[in-house]
Amino acid sequence: MKNKLPVRIKTIQEFHQLRGLPKAEHPLISVVDYRLIKYLPEKELDSWILDFYSISMKRTSSSKIKYGQQDYDFDEGLLFFMAPNQVFSILRSDKLPPAHSGWILLIHPDFLWHSPLAKTIRKYEYFDYAVSEALFLSEREEGILNHIVGHIRQEYSGNMDKFSQKIIISHIETLLNYAERFYQRQFITRKIASHLILERLEKMLTDYFNNSDLIGKGLPTVQYIADTLNVSPNYLSGLLKILTGQSTQQHIHDKLIEKAKEKLSTTSLSVSEIAYELGFEHSQSLSKLFKAKTNLSPLAFRNSFN
């Protein structure tokens, strides 16, 4: 019978039990070997929510992987992140599950208490990326992360002392910093996929502002654009900053000012009428944004053509 609501997994030990793994060596941190995970059809979940962080690096026997809205053939490792309270979903299949290798690093937030990382871990935007926006690793990059995770496993598997927690947290922070570097590399090296998203964004904004129903729809939000492009807001913003140096919101504003300039220079509409047609509730909001972007008021821009 299909699960309609996500199942919440509260502890790392509960995760071990659900996946048929040996008892966790530490209640707050664990490195799981993908090859040891047991897939039992009668216990498989459609979706679940973890109360702890999950960092997963896996290789799959399947050669085709869905990345965003495109399919790729990859032999590299696949890294993705989940923060507590995110819903993770899978599609059921009658086929046997693919053979995976790799690891999952599970970190309960309580393990980070009284450490700077407890407050800063959510600054890493990839914890808010969708699973389909995972990070593809080269063999060298995979080796670096495997080495770090090996040290984490070795540290908590030994005799824990007063230094153990600090050392493990230091390794976790190093892993996160490497992952951030690798994500920046991915934005740059996967130019075709990245530029396709940029092209779709430009077309979407052009179509949106050319729509006569802007009065009813209002200005587009970052969430709306991300949903339309089938990526998460943070992923889109990170991608655009690498490609263009600007955030999603800045792209919206640029397209908006472009449209305002067009109306100011080719129509006799008042500033208030233009603001209304562009989805602003108040003309002052358009004037303020226009001045910030161009160093001119809308009327000064219009008068420059006379």
Secondary structure, 3 states (H helix, E strand, C coil): CCCCCCEEECCHHHHHHHCCCCCCCCCCEEEEEHHHCCCCHHHCCCEEEECCEEEEEEEECCCEEEECCEEEECCCEEEEEECCCCEEECCCCCCCCCCEEEEEEEECHHHHCCCCHHHHHHHCHHHHCCHHHCEEECHHHHHHHHHHHHHHHHHHHCCCCCCHHHHHHHHHHHHHHHHHHHHHHHHHHCHHHHHHHHHHHHHHHHHHHHCCCHHHHCCCCHHHHHHHHCCCHHHHHHHHHHHHCCCHHHHHHHHHHHHHHHHHHHCCCCHHHHHHHCCCCCHHHHHHHHHHHHCCCHHHHHHCCC
